[in-house]
Amino acid sequence: MFEAERAIRQAIQFAEQRGRFRSHAGLLRTISRLKFRQGDYEGGLKHVGEALDVFERRGRSKRSQPYLWHRNTMKSHLA
């Protein structure tokens, strides 16, 4: 899992450099799920929250499908 986390972080940096905000948000959601599986619940919530922030900073509609997927991930983590 730690290797997966490292690879995801590298992909996040790549997405940030290229301005690919949707990929960036999706990768943050993936790492949040990984953290959650590792038992790092605070880390999982932090990363999915960052993903939602990416959408909000970019003006993405809160009714868009990707935004709703991220909200559902947060709700699952909170539950």
Distance bins in CASP14 RR format, pairs under 12 A and 6 or more apart:
PFRMAT RR
TARGET T0000
AUTHOR 0000-0000-0000
RMODE 2
METHOD distances of the structure
MODEL  1
1 7 0 0 0 0 0 1 0 0 0 0 0
1 8 0 0 0 0 0 1 0 0 0 0 0
1 30 0 0 0 0 0 1 0 0 0 0 0
1 31 0 0 0 0 0 1 0 0 0 0 0
1 33 0 0 0 0 0 1 0 0 0 0 0
1 34 1 0 0 1 0 0 0 0 0 0 0
1 35 0 0 0 0 1 0 0 0 0 0 0
1 36 0 0 0 0 0 1 0 0 0 0 0
1 37 1 0 0 1 0 0 0 0 0 0 0
1 38 1 0 1 0 0 0 0 0 0 0 0
1 39 0 0 0 0 0 1 0 0 0 0 0
1 40 0 0 0 0 0 1 0 0 0 0 0
2 8 0 0 0 0 0 1 0 0 0 0 0
2 9 0 0 0 0 0 1 0 0 0 0 0
2 31 0 0 0 0 0 1 0 0 0 0 0
2 34 0 0 0 0 1 0 0 0 0 0 0
2 35 0 0 0 0 0 1 0 0 0 0 0
2 37 0 0 0 0 0 1 0 0 0 0 0
2 38 0 0 0 0 1 0 0 0 0 0 0
2 40 0 0 0 0 0 1 0 0 0 0 0
3 9 0 0 0 0 0 1 0 0 0 0 0
3 10 0 0 0 0 0 1 0 0 0 0 0
3 34 0 0 0 0 0 1 0 0 0 0 0
4 10 0 0 0 0 0 1 0 0 0 0 0
4 11 0 0 0 0 0 1 0 0 0 0 0
4 27 0 0 0 0 0 1 0 0 0 0 0
4 30 0 0 0 0 1 0 0 0 0 0 0
4 31 0 0 0 0 1 0 0 0 0 0 0
4 33 0 0 0 0 0 1 0 0 0 0 0
4 34 1 0 0 1 0 0 0 0 0 0 0
4 35 0 0 0 0 0 1 0 0 0 0 0
4 37 0 0 0 0 1 0 0 0 0 0 0
4 38 0 0 0 0 0 1 0 0 0 0 0
5 11 0 0 0 0 0 1 0 0 0 0 0
5 12 0 0 0 0 0 1 0 0 0 0 0
5 27 0 0 0 0 0 1 0 0 0 0 0
5 28 0 0 0 0 0 1 0 0 0 0 0
5 30 0 0 0 0 1 0 0 0 0 0 0
5 31 1 0 0 1 0 0 0 0 0 0 0
5 32 0 0 0 0 0 1 0 0 0 0 0
5 33 0 0 0 0 0 1 0 0 0 0 0
5 34 1 0 1 0 0 0 0 0 0 0 0
5 35 1 0 0 1 0 0 0 0 0 0 0
5 37 0 0 0 0 0 1 0 0 0 0 0
5 38 0 0 0 0 1 0 0 0 0 0 0
5 40 0 0 0 0 0 1 0 0 0 0 0
5 43 0 0 0 0 0 1 0 0 0 0 0
5 44 0 0 0 0 0 1 0 0 0 0 0
5 47 0 0 0 0 0 1 0 0 0 0 0
6 12 0 0 0 0 0 1 0 0 0 0 0
6 13 0 0 0 0 0 1 0 0 0 0 0
6 31 0 0 0 0 0 1 0 0 0 0 0
6 34 0 0 0 0 0 1 0 0 0 0 0
7 13 0 0 0 0 0 1 0 0 0 0 0
7 14 0 0 0 0 0 1 0 0 0 0 0
7 27 0 0 0 0 1 0 0 0 0 0 0
7 30 0 0 0 0 0 1 0 0 0 0 0
7 31 0 0 0 0 1 0 0 0 0 0 0
7 34 0 0 0 0 0 1 0 0 0 0 0
8 14 0 0 0 0 0 1 0 0 0 0 0
8 15 0 0 0 0 0 1 0 0 0 0 0
8 23 0 0 0 0 0 1 0 0 0 0 0
8 24 0 0 0 0 0 1 0 0 0 0 0
8 26 0 0 0 0 1 0 0 0 0 0 0
8 27 1 0 1 0 0 0 0 0 0 0 0
8 28 0 0 0 0 1 0 0 0 0 0 0
8 29 0 0 0 0 0 1 0 0 0 0 0
8 30 1 0 1 0 0 0 0 0 0 0 0
8 31 1 0 1 0 0 0 0 0 0 0 0
8 32 0 0 0 0 0 1 0 0 0 0 0
8 33 0 0 0 0 0 1 0 0 0 0 0
8 34 1 0 0 1 0 0 0 0 0 0 0
8 35 0 0 0 0 0 1 0 0 0 0 0
8 47 0 0 0 0 1 0 0 0 0 0 0
9 15 0 0 0 0 0 1 0 0 0 0 0
9 16 0 0 0 0 0 1 0 0 0 0 0
9 24 0 0 0 0 0 1 0 0 0 0 0
9 27 0 0 0 0 1 0 0 0 0 0 0
9 28 0 0 0 0 0 1 0 0 0 0 0
9 30 0 0 0 0 0 1 0 0 0 0 0
9 31 1 0 0 1 0 0 0 0 0 0 0
9 34 0 0 0 0 0 1 0 0 0 0 0
9 35 0 0 0 0 0 1 0 0 0 0 0
9 47 0 0 0 0 0 1 0 0 0 0 0
10 16 0 0 0 0 0 1 0 0 0 0 0
10 17 0 0 0 0 0 1 0 0 0 0 0
10 27 0 0 0 0 1 0 0 0 0 0 0
10 31 0 0 0 0 0 1 0 0 0 0 0
11 17 0 0 0 0 0 1 0 0 0 0 0
11 18 0 0 0 0 0 1 0 0 0 0 0
11 20 0 0 0 0 1 0 0 0 0 0 0
11 23 1 0 0 1 0 0 0 0 0 0 0
11 24 0 0 0 0 1 0 0 0 0 0 0
11 26 0 0 0 0 1 0 0 0 0 0 0
11 27 1 0 1 0 0 0 0 0 0 0 0
11 28 0 0 0 0 0 1 0 0 0 0 0
11 30 0 0 0 0 1 0 0 0 0 0 0
11 31 0 0 0 0 1 0 0 0 0 0 0
12 18 0 0 0 0 0 1 0 0 0 0 0
12 19 0 0 0 0 0 1 0 0 0 0 0
12 20 0 0 0 0 0 1 0 0 0 0 0
12 21 0 0 0 0 0 1 0 0 0 0 0
12 23 0 0 0 0 1 0 0 0 0 0 0
12 24 1 0 0 1 0 0 0 0 0 0 0
12 25 0 0 0 0 1 0 0 0 0 0 0
12 26 0 0 0 0 1 0 0 0 0 0 0
12 27 1 0 1 0 0 0 0 0 0 0 0
12 28 1 0 0 1 0 0 0 0 0 0 0
12 29 0 0 0 0 0 1 0 0 0 0 0
12 30 0 0 0 0 1 0 0 0 0 0 0
12 31 1 0 0 1 0 0 0 0 0 0 0
12 32 0 0 0 0 0 1 0 0 0 0 0
12 47 0 0 0 0 1 0 0 0 0 0 0
12 50 0 0 0 0 1 0 0 0 0 0 0
12 51 0 0 0 0 0 1 0 0 0 0 0
12 54 0 0 0 0 0 1 0 0 0 0 0
13 19 0 0 0 0 0 1 0 0 0 0 0
13 20 0 0 0 0 0 1 0 0 0 0 0
13 23 0 0 0 0 0 1 0 0 0 0 0
13 24 0 0 0 0 1 0 0 0 0 0 0
13 27 0 0 0 0 1 0 0 0 0 0 0
13 28 0 0 0 0 0 1 0 0 0 0 0
14 20 0 0 0 0 1 0 0 0 0 0 0
14 23 0 0 0 0 1 0 0 0 0 0 0
14 24 0 0 0 0 1 0 0 0 0 0 0
14 27 0 0 0 0 1 0 0 0 0 0 0
15 21 1 0 0 1 0 0 0 0 0 0 0
15 22 0 0 0 0 1 0 0 0 0 0 0
15 23 1 0 1 0 0 0 0 0 0 0 0
15 24 1 0 1 0 0 0 0 0 0 0 0
15 25 0 0 0 0 1 0 0 0 0 0 0
15 26 0 0 0 0 1 0 0 0 0 0 0
15 27 1 0 0 1 0 0 0 0 0 0 0
15 28 0 0 0 0 1 0 0 0 0 0 0
15 30 0 0 0 0 0 1 0 0 0 0 0
15 31 0 0 0 0 0 1 0 0 0 0 0
15 51 0 0 0 0 0 1 0 0 0 0 0
15 54 0 0 0 0 1 0 0 0 0 0 0
16 23 0 0 0 0 1 0 0 0 0 0 0
16 24 1 0 1 0 0 0 0 0 0 0 0
16 25 0 0 0 0 0 1 0 0 0 0 0
16 27 0 0 0 0 1 0 0 0 0 0 0
16 28 0 0 0 0 0 1 0 0 0 0 0
16 50 0 0 0 0 0 1 0 0 0 0 0
16 54 0 0 0 0 1 0 0 0 0 0 0
17 23 0 0 0 0 0 1 0 0 0 0 0
17 24 0 0 0 0 1 0 0 0 0 0 0
18 24 0 0 0 0 1 0 0 0 0 0 0
18 27 0 0 0 0 0 1 0 0 0 0 0
19 25 0 0 0 0 0 1 0 0 0 0 0
19 54 0 0 0 0 0 1 0 0 0 0 0
19 57 0 0 0 0 0 1 0 0 0 0 0
19 58 0 0 0 0 1 0 0 0 0 0 0
20 26 0 0 0 0 1 0 0 0 0 0 0
20 27 0 0 0 0 1 0 0 0 0 0 0
20 54 0 0 0 0 0 1 0 0 0 0 0
20 58 0 0 0 0 0 1 0 0 0 0 0
21 27 0 0 0 0 0 1 0 0 0 0 0
21 28 0 0 0 0 0 1 0 0 0 0 0
21 50 0 0 0 0 0 1 0 0 0 0 0
21 51 0 0 0 0 1 0 0 0 0 0 0
21 52 0 0 0 0 0 1 0 0 0 0 0
21 53 0 0 0 0 0 1 0 0 0 0 0
21 54 1 0 1 0 0 0 0 0 0 0 0
21 55 1 0 0 1 0 0 0 0 0 0 0
21 56 0 0 0 0 0 1 0 0 0 0 0
21 57 1 0 0 1 0 0 0 0 0 0 0
21 58 1 0 1 0 0 0 0 0 0 0 0
21 59 0 0 0 0 1 0 0 0 0 0 0
21 60 1 0 0 1 0 0 0 0 0 0 0
21 66 0 0 0 0 0 1 0 0 0 0 0
21 67 0 0 0 0 0 1 0 0 0 0 0
22 28 0 0 0 0 0 1 0 0 0 0 0
22 29 0 0 0 0 0 1 0 0 0 0 0
22 51 0 0 0 0 0 1 0 0 0 0 0
22 54 0 0 0 0 1 0 0 0 0 0 0
22 55 0 0 0 0 1 0 0 0 0 0 0
22 58 0 0 0 0 1 0 0 0 0 0 0
22 59 0 0 0 0 0 1 0 0 0 0 0
22 60 0 0 0 0 1 0 0 0 0 0 0
22 64 0 0 0 0 1 0 0 0 0 0 0
22 65 0 0 0 0 0 1 0 0 0 0 0
22 66 1 0 0 1 0 0 0 0 0 0 0
22 67 0 0 0 0 0 1 0 0 0 0 0
22 69 0 0 0 0 0 1 0 0 0 0 0
22 70 0 0 0 0 0 1 0 0 0 0 0
23 29 0 0 0 0 0 1 0 0 0 0 0
23 30 0 0 0 0 0 1 0 0 0 0 0
23 51 0 0 0 0 0 1 0 0 0 0 0
23 54 0 0 0 0 1 0 0 0 0 0 0
23 58 0 0 0 0 0 1 0 0 0 0 0
23 66 0 0 0 0 0 1 0 0 0 0 0
24 30 0 0 0 0 0 1 0 0 0 0 0
24 31 0 0 0 0 0 1 0 0 0 0 0
24 47 0 0 0 0 0 1 0 0 0 0 0
24 50 0 0 0 0 1 0 0 0 0 0 0
24 51 1 0 0 1 0 0 0 0 0 0 0
24 52 0 0 0 0 0 1 0 0 0 0 0
24 53 0 0 0 0 0 1 0 0 0 0 0
24 54 1 0 1 0 0 0 0 0 0 0 0
24 55 0 0 0 0 1 0 0 0 0 0 0
24 57 0 0 0 0 0 1 0 0 0 0 0
24 58 0 0 0 0 1 0 0 0 0 0 0
24 60 0 0 0 0 0 1 0 0 0 0 0
24 66 0 0 0 0 0 1 0 0 0 0 0
24 70 0 0 0 0 0 1 0 0 0 0 0
25 31 0 0 0 0 0 1 0 0 0 0 0
25 32 0 0 0 0 0 1 0 0 0 0 0
25 47 0 0 0 0 0 1 0 0 0 0 0
25 48 0 0 0 0 1 0 0 0 0 0 0
25 49 0 0 0 0 1 0 0 0 0 0 0
25 50 0 0 0 0 1 0 0 0 0 0 0
25 51 1 0 1 0 0 0 0 0 0 0 0
25 52 1 0 0 1 0 0 0 0 0 0 0
25 53 0 0 0 0 1 0 0 0 0 0 0
25 54 1 0 1 0 0 0 0 0 0 0 0
25 55 1 0 1 0 0 0 0 0 0 0 0
25 56 0 0 0 0 0 1 0 0 0 0 0
25 57 0 0 0 0 1 0 0 0 0 0 0
25 58 0 0 0 0 1 0 0 0 0 0 0
25 59 0 0 0 0 0 1 0 0 0 0 0
25 60 0 0 0 0 1 0 0 0 0 0 0
25 64 0 0 0 0 0 1 0 0 0 0 0
25 66 1 0 0 1 0 0 0 0 0 0 0
25 67 0 0 0 0 1 0 0 0 0 0 0
25 69 0 0 0 0 1 0 0 0 0 0 0
25 70 1 0 0 1 0 0 0 0 0 0 0
25 71 0 0 0 0 0 1 0 0 0 0 0
25 73 0 0 0 0 0 1 0 0 0 0 0
26 32 0 0 0 0 1 0 0 0 0 0 0
26 33 0 0 0 0 0 1 0 0 0 0 0
26 47 0 0 0 0 1 0 0 0 0 0 0
26 48 0 0 0 0 1 0 0 0 0 0 0
26 49 0 0 0 0 0 1 0 0 0 0 0
26 50 0 0 0 0 0 1 0 0 0 0 0
26 51 1 0 0 1 0 0 0 0 0 0 0
26 52 0 0 0 0 0 1 0 0 0 0 0
26 54 0 0 0 0 1 0 0 0 0 0 0
26 55 0 0 0 0 1 0 0 0 0 0 0
26 60 0 0 0 0 0 1 0 0 0 0 0
26 66 1 0 0 1 0 0 0 0 0 0 0
26 67 0 0 0 0 0 1 0 0 0 0 0
26 69 0 0 0 0 1 0 0 0 0 0 0
26 70 1 0 0 1 0 0 0 0 0 0 0
26 73 0 0 0 0 1 0 0 0 0 0 0
27 33 0 0 0 0 0 1 0 0 0 0 0
27 34 0 0 0 0 0 1 0 0 0 0 0
27 47 0 0 0 0 1 0 0 0 0 0 0
27 48 0 0 0 0 0 1 0 0 0 0 0
27 50 0 0 0 0 0 1 0 0 0 0 0
27 51 0 0 0 0 1 0 0 0 0 0 0
27 54 0 0 0 0 1 0 0 0 0 0 0
27 70 0 0 0 0 0 1 0 0 0 0 0
28 34 0 0 0 0 0 1 0 0 0 0 0
28 35 0 0 0 0 0 1 0 0 0 0 0
28 43 0 0 0 0 0 1 0 0 0 0 0
28 44 0 0 0 0 1 0 0 0 0 0 0
28 45 0 0 0 0 0 1 0 0 0 0 0
28 46 0 0 0 0 1 0 0 0 0 0 0
28 47 1 0 1 0 0 0 0 0 0 0 0
28 48 1 0 0 1 0 0 0 0 0 0 0
28 49 1 0 0 1 0 0 0 0 0 0 0
28 50 1 0 1 0 0 0 0 0 0 0 0
28 51 1 1 0 0 0 0 0 0 0 0 0
28 52 0 0 0 0 1 0 0 0 0 0 0
28 53 0 0 0 0 1 0 0 0 0 0 0
28 54 1 0 0 1 0 0 0 0 0 0 0
28 55 0 0 0 0 0 1 0 0 0 0 0
28 66 0 0 0 0 0 1 0 0 0 0 0
28 69 0 0 0 0 0 1 0 0 0 0 0
28 70 0 0 0 0 1 0 0 0 0 0 0
28 73 0 0 0 0 1 0 0 0 0 0 0
28 74 0 0 0 0 0 1 0 0 0 0 0
29 35 0 0 0 0 0 1 0 0 0 0 0
29 36 0 0 0 0 0 1 0 0 0 0 0
29 44 0 0 0 0 1 0 0 0 0 0 0
29 45 0 0 0 0 0 1 0 0 0 0 0
29 46 0 0 0 0 0 1 0 0 0 0 0
29 47 1 0 0 1 0 0 0 0 0 0 0
29 48 1 0 1 0 0 0 0 0 0 0 0
29 49 0 0 0 0 1 0 0 0 0 0 0
29 50 0 0 0 0 1 0 0 0 0 0 0
29 51 1 0 1 0 0 0 0 0 0 0 0
29 52 0 0 0 0 1 0 0 0 0 0 0
29 53 0 0 0 0 0 1 0 0 0 0 0
29 54 0 0 0 0 1 0 0 0 0 0 0
29 55 0 0 0 0 0 1 0 0 0 0 0
29 66 0 0 0 0 1 0 0 0 0 0 0
29 67 0 0 0 0 0 1 0 0 0 0 0
29 68 0 0 0 0 0 1 0 0 0 0 0
29 69 1 0 0 1 0 0 0 0 0 0 0
29 70 1 0 1 0 0 0 0 0 0 0 0
29 71 0 0 0 0 0 1 0 0 0 0 0
29 72 0 0 0 0 1 0 0 0 0 0 0
29 73 1 0 1 0 0 0 0 0 0 0 0
29 74 0 0 0 0 1 0 0 0 0 0 0
29 76 0 0 0 0 0 1 0 0 0 0 0
29 77 0 0 0 0 0 1 0 0 0 0 0
30 36 0 0 0 0 0 1 0 0 0 0 0
30 37 0 0 0 0 0 1 0 0 0 0 0
30 44 0 0 0 0 0 1 0 0 0 0 0
30 47 0 0 0 0 1 0 0 0 0 0 0
30 48 0 0 0 0 1 0 0 0 0 0 0
30 51 0 0 0 0 1 0 0 0 0 0 0
30 69 0 0 0 0 0 1 0 0 0 0 0
30 70 0 0 0 0 0 1 0 0 0 0 0
30 73 0 0 0 0 1 0 0 0 0 0 0
31 37 0 0 0 0 0 1 0 0 0 0 0
31 38 0 0 0 0 0 1 0 0 0 0 0
31 40 0 0 0 0 0 1 0 0 0 0 0
31 43 0 0 0 0 1 0 0 0 0 0 0
31 44 1 0 0 1 0 0 0 0 0 0 0
31 45 0 0 0 0 0 1 0 0 0 0 0
31 46 0 0 0 0 1 0 0 0 0 0 0
31 47 1 0 1 0 0 0 0 0 0 0 0
31 48 0 0 0 0 1 0 0 0 0 0 0
31 49 0 0 0 0 0 1 0 0 0 0 0
31 50 0 0 0 0 1 0 0 0 0 0 0
31 51 0 0 0 0 1 0 0 0 0 0 0
31 73 0 0 0 0 0 1 0 0 0 0 0
32 38 0 0 0 0 0 1 0 0 0 0 0
32 39 0 0 0 0 0 1 0 0 0 0 0
32 40 0 0 0 0 1 0 0 0 0 0 0
32 41 0 0 0 0 1 0 0 0 0 0 0
32 42 0 0 0 0 0 1 0 0 0 0 0
32 43 1 0 0 1 0 0 0 0 0 0 0
32 44 1 0 1 0 0 0 0 0 0 0 0
32 45 1 0 0 1 0 0 0 0 0 0 0
32 46 1 0 0 1 0 0 0 0 0 0 0
32 47 1 1 0 0 0 0 0 0 0 0 0
32 48 1 1 0 0 0 0 0 0 0 0 0
32 49 1 0 0 1 0 0 0 0 0 0 0
32 50 0 0 0 0 1 0 0 0 0 0 0
32 51 1 0 0 1 0 0 0 0 0 0 0
32 52 0 0 0 0 0 1 0 0 0 0 0
32 69 0 0 0 0 0 1 0 0 0 0 0
32 70 0 0 0 0 1 0 0 0 0 0 0
32 72 0 0 0 0 0 1 0 0 0 0 0
32 73 1 0 0 1 0 0 0 0 0 0 0
32 74 0 0 0 0 1 0 0 0 0 0 0
32 76 0 0 0 0 1 0 0 0 0 0 0
32 77 1 0 0 1 0 0 0 0 0 0 0
32 78 0 0 0 0 0 1 0 0 0 0 0
33 39 0 0 0 0 0 1 0 0 0 0 0
33 40 0 0 0 0 0 1 0 0 0 0 0
33 41 0 0 0 0 0 1 0 0 0 0 0
33 43 0 0 0 0 0 1 0 0 0 0 0
33 44 1 0 0 1 0 0 0 0 0 0 0
33 45 0 0 0 0 0 1 0 0 0 0 0
33 47 0 0 0 0 1 0 0 0 0 0 0
33 48 0 0 0 0 1 0 0 0 0 0 0
33 51 0 0 0 0 0 1 0 0 0 0 0
33 69 0 0 0 0 0 1 0 0 0 0 0
33 70 0 0 0 0 0 1 0 0 0 0 0
33 72 0 0 0 0 0 1 0 0 0 0 0
33 73 1 0 0 1 0 0 0 0 0 0 0
33 74 0 0 0 0 0 1 0 0 0 0 0
33 76 0 0 0 0 1 0 0 0 0 0 0
33 77 0 0 0 0 1 0 0 0 0 0 0
34 40 0 0 0 0 1 0 0 0 0 0 0
34 43 0 0 0 0 1 0 0 0 0 0 0
34 44 0 0 0 0 1 0 0 0 0 0 0
34 47 0 0 0 0 1 0 0 0 0 0 0
34 48 0 0 0 0 0 1 0 0 0 0 0
34 73 0 0 0 0 0 1 0 0 0 0 0
34 77 0 0 0 0 0 1 0 0 0 0 0
35 41 1 0 0 1 0 0 0 0 0 0 0
35 42 0 0 0 0 1 0 0 0 0 0 0
35 43 1 0 1 0 0 0 0 0 0 0 0
35 44 1 1 0 0 0 0 0 0 0 0 0
35 45 0 0 0 0 1 0 0 0 0 0 0
35 46 1 0 0 1 0 0 0 0 0 0 0
35 47 1 0 0 1 0 0 0 0 0 0 0
35 48 0 0 0 0 1 0 0 0 0 0 0
35 49 0 0 0 0 0 1 0 0 0 0 0
35 50 0 0 0 0 0 1 0 0 0 0 0
35 73 0 0 0 0 0 1 0 0 0 0 0
35 77 0 0 0 0 1 0 0 0 0 0 0
36 42 0 0 0 0 1 0 0 0 0 0 0
36 43 1 0 0 1 0 0 0 0 0 0 0
36 44 1 0 1 0 0 0 0 0 0 0 0
36 45 0 0 0 0 1 0 0 0 0 0 0
36 46 0 0 0 0 0 1 0 0 0 0 0
36 47 0 0 0 0 1 0 0 0 0 0 0
36 48 0 0 0 0 1 0 0 0 0 0 0
36 73 0 0 0 0 1 0 0 0 0 0 0
36 74 0 0 0 0 0 1 0 0 0 0 0
36 76 0 0 0 0 1 0 0 0 0 0 0
36 77 1 0 1 0 0 0 0 0 0 0 0
36 78 0 0 0 0 0 1 0 0 0 0 0
36 79 0 0 0 0 0 1 0 0 0 0 0
37 43 0 0 0 0 0 1 0 0 0 0 0
37 44 0 0 0 0 1 0 0 0 0 0 0
37 76 0 0 0 0 0 1 0 0 0 0 0
37 77 0 0 0 0 0 1 0 0 0 0 0
38 44 0 0 0 0 1 0 0 0 0 0 0
38 47 0 0 0 0 0 1 0 0 0 0 0
39 45 0 0 0 0 0 1 0 0 0 0 0
39 77 0 0 0 0 0 1 0 0 0 0 0
40 46 0 0 0 0 1 0 0 0 0 0 0
40 47 0 0 0 0 1 0 0 0 0 0 0
40 77 0 0 0 0 0 1 0 0 0 0 0
41 47 0 0 0 0 0 1 0 0 0 0 0
41 48 0 0 0 0 0 1 0 0 0 0 0
41 74 0 0 0 0 0 1 0 0 0 0 0
41 76 0 0 0 0 0 1 0 0 0 0 0
41 77 1 0 0 1 0 0 0 0 0 0 0
41 78 0 0 0 0 1 0 0 0 0 0 0
41 79 0 0 0 0 0 1 0 0 0 0 0
42 48 0 0 0 0 0 1 0 0 0 0 0
42 49 0 0 0 0 0 1 0 0 0 0 0
42 77 0 0 0 0 1 0 0 0 0 0 0
42 78 0 0 0 0 0 1 0 0 0 0 0
43 49 0 0 0 0 1 0 0 0 0 0 0
43 50 0 0 0 0 1 0 0 0 0 0 0
43 74 0 0 0 0 0 1 0 0 0 0 0
43 77 0 0 0 0 1 0 0 0 0 0 0
44 50 0 0 0 0 1 0 0 0 0 0 0
44 51 0 0 0 0 0 1 0 0 0 0 0
44 70 0 0 0 0 0 1 0 0 0 0 0
44 73 0 0 0 0 1 0 0 0 0 0 0
44 74 0 0 0 0 1 0 0 0 0 0 0
44 76 0 0 0 0 0 1 0 0 0 0 0
44 77 1 0 1 0 0 0 0 0 0 0 0
44 78 0 0 0 0 0 1 0 0 0 0 0
45 51 0 0 0 0 0 1 0 0 0 0 0
45 52 0 0 0 0 0 1 0 0 0 0 0
45 70 0 0 0 0 0 1 0 0 0 0 0
45 73 0 0 0 0 1 0 0 0 0 0 0
45 74 1 0 0 1 0 0 0 0 0 0 0
45 75 0 0 0 0 0 1 0 0 0 0 0
45 76 0 0 0 0 0 1 0 0 0 0 0
45 77 1 0 1 0 0 0 0 0 0 0 0
45 78 1 0 0 1 0 0 0 0 0 0 0
45 79 0 0 0 0 0 1 0 0 0 0 0
46 52 0 0 0 0 0 1 0 0 0 0 0
46 53 0 0 0 0 0 1 0 0 0 0 0
46 74 0 0 0 0 0 1 0 0 0 0 0
46 77 0 0 0 0 1 0 0 0 0 0 0
47 53 0 0 0 0 0 1 0 0 0 0 0
47 54 0 0 0 0 0 1 0 0 0 0 0
47 70 0 0 0 0 0 1 0 0 0 0 0
47 73 0 0 0 0 1 0 0 0 0 0 0
47 74 0 0 0 0 1 0 0 0 0 0 0
47 77 0 0 0 0 1 0 0 0 0 0 0
48 54 0 0 0 0 0 1 0 0 0 0 0
48 55 0 0 0 0 0 1 0 0 0 0 0
48 67 0 0 0 0 0 1 0 0 0 0 0
48 69 0 0 0 0 0 1 0 0 0 0 0
48 70 1 0 0 1 0 0 0 0 0 0 0
48 71 0 0 0 0 1 0 0 0 0 0 0
48 72 0 0 0 0 1 0 0 0 0 0 0
48 73 1 0 1 0 0 0 0 0 0 0 0
48 74 1 0 1 0 0 0 0 0 0 0 0
48 75 0 0 0 0 1 0 0 0 0 0 0
48 76 0 0 0 0 1 0 0 0 0 0 0
48 77 1 0 0 1 0 0 0 0 0 0 0
48 78 0 0 0 0 1 0 0 0 0 0 0
49 55 0 0 0 0 1 0 0 0 0 0 0
49 56 0 0 0 0 1 0 0 0 0 0 0
49 57 0 0 0 0 0 1 0 0 0 0 0
49 67 0 0 0 0 0 1 0 0 0 0 0
49 70 1 0 0 1 0 0 0 0 0 0 0
49 71 0 0 0 0 1 0 0 0 0 0 0
49 73 0 0 0 0 1 0 0 0 0 0 0
49 74 1 0 0 1 0 0 0 0 0 0 0
49 75 0 0 0 0 0 1 0 0 0 0 0
49 77 0 0 0 0 1 0 0 0 0 0 0
49 78 0 0 0 0 0 1 0 0 0 0 0
50 56 0 0 0 0 0 1 0 0 0 0 0
50 57 0 0 0 0 0 1 0 0 0 0 0
50 70 0 0 0 0 1 0 0 0 0 0 0
50 73 0 0 0 0 0 1 0 0 0 0 0
50 74 0 0 0 0 0 1 0 0 0 0 0
51 57 0 0 0 0 0 1 0 0 0 0 0
51 58 0 0 0 0 0 1 0 0 0 0 0
51 60 0 0 0 0 0 1 0 0 0 0 0
51 66 0 0 0 0 1 0 0 0 0 0 0
51 67 0 0 0 0 1 0 0 0 0 0 0
51 69 0 0 0 0 1 0 0 0 0 0 0
51 70 1 0 1 0 0 0 0 0 0 0 0
51 71 0 0 0 0 1 0 0 0 0 0 0
51 72 0 0 0 0 0 1 0 0 0 0 0
51 73 0 0 0 0 1 0 0 0 0 0 0
51 74 0 0 0 0 1 0 0 0 0 0 0
51 77 0 0 0 0 0 1 0 0 0 0 0
52 58 0 0 0 0 0 1 0 0 0 0 0
52 59 0 0 0 0 0 1 0 0 0 0 0
52 60 0 0 0 0 1 0 0 0 0 0 0
52 62 0 0 0 0 1 0 0 0 0 0 0
52 64 0 0 0 0 0 1 0 0 0 0 0
52 66 0 0 0 0 0 1 0 0 0 0 0
52 67 1 0 0 1 0 0 0 0 0 0 0
52 68 0 0 0 0 0 1 0 0 0 0 0
52 69 0 0 0 0 0 1 0 0 0 0 0
52 70 1 0 1 0 0 0 0 0 0 0 0
52 71 1 0 0 1 0 0 0 0 0 0 0
52 72 0 0 0 0 0 1 0 0 0 0 0
52 73 0 0 0 0 1 0 0 0 0 0 0
52 74 1 0 0 1 0 0 0 0 0 0 0
52 75 0 0 0 0 0 1 0 0 0 0 0
52 77 0 0 0 0 0 1 0 0 0 0 0
53 59 0 0 0 0 0 1 0 0 0 0 0
53 60 0 0 0 0 0 1 0 0 0 0 0
53 67 0 0 0 0 0 1 0 0 0 0 0
53 70 0 0 0 0 0 1 0 0 0 0 0
53 74 0 0 0 0 0 1 0 0 0 0 0
54 60 0 0 0 0 1 0 0 0 0 0 0
54 66 0 0 0 0 0 1 0 0 0 0 0
54 67 0 0 0 0 0 1 0 0 0 0 0
54 70 0 0 0 0 1 0 0 0 0 0 0
55 61 0 0 0 0 1 0 0 0 0 0 0
55 62 1 0 0 1 0 0 0 0 0 0 0
55 63 0 0 0 0 0 1 0 0 0 0 0
55 64 1 0 0 1 0 0 0 0 0 0 0
55 65 0 0 0 0 0 1 0 0 0 0 0
55 66 1 0 0 1 0 0 0 0 0 0 0
55 67 1 0 1 0 0 0 0 0 0 0 0
55 68 0 0 0 0 0 1 0 0 0 0 0
55 69 0 0 0 0 0 1 0 0 0 0 0
55 70 1 0 0 1 0 0 0 0 0 0 0
55 71 0 0 0 0 1 0 0 0 0 0 0
55 74 0 0 0 0 0 1 0 0 0 0 0
56 62 0 0 0 0 1 0 0 0 0 0 0
56 64 0 0 0 0 0 1 0 0 0 0 0
56 67 0 0 0 0 1 0 0 0 0 0 0
56 70 0 0 0 0 0 1 0 0 0 0 0
56 71 0 0 0 0 0 1 0 0 0 0 0
58 64 0 0 0 0 0 1 0 0 0 0 0
58 66 0 0 0 0 0 1 0 0 0 0 0
58 67 0 0 0 0 0 1 0 0 0 0 0
59 67 0 0 0 0 1 0 0 0 0 0 0
60 66 1 0 0 1 0 0 0 0 0 0 0
60 67 1 0 1 0 0 0 0 0 0 0 0
60 68 0 0 0 0 0 1 0 0 0 0 0
60 69 0 0 0 0 0 1 0 0 0 0 0
60 70 0 0 0 0 1 0 0 0 0 0 0
60 71 0 0 0 0 0 1 0 0 0 0 0
61 67 1 0 0 1 0 0 0 0 0 0 0
61 68 0 0 0 0 1 0 0 0 0 0 0
62 68 0 0 0 0 1 0 0 0 0 0 0
62 70 0 0 0 0 0 1 0 0 0 0 0
62 71 0 0 0 0 1 0 0 0 0 0 0
63 71 0 0 0 0 0 1 0 0 0 0 0
64 70 0 0 0 0 1 0 0 0 0 0 0
64 71 0 0 0 0 0 1 0 0 0 0 0
65 71 0 0 0 0 0 1 0 0 0 0 0
65 72 0 0 0 0 0 1 0 0 0 0 0
66 72 0 0 0 0 0 1 0 0 0 0 0
66 73 0 0 0 0 0 1 0 0 0 0 0
67 73 0 0 0 0 0 1 0 0 0 0 0
67 74 0 0 0 0 0 1 0 0 0 0 0
68 74 0 0 0 0 0 1 0 0 0 0 0
68 75 0 0 0 0 0 1 0 0 0 0 0
69 75 0 0 0 0 0 1 0 0 0 0 0
69 76 0 0 0 0 0 1 0 0 0 0 0
70 76 0 0 0 0 0 1 0 0 0 0 0
70 77 0 0 0 0 0 1 0 0 0 0 0
71 77 0 0 0 0 0 1 0 0 0 0 0
71 78 0 0 0 0 0 1 0 0 0 0 0
72 78 0 0 0 0 0 1 0 0 0 0 0
72 79 0 0 0 0 0 1 0 0 0 0 0
73 79 0 0 0 0 0 1 0 0 0 0 0
END
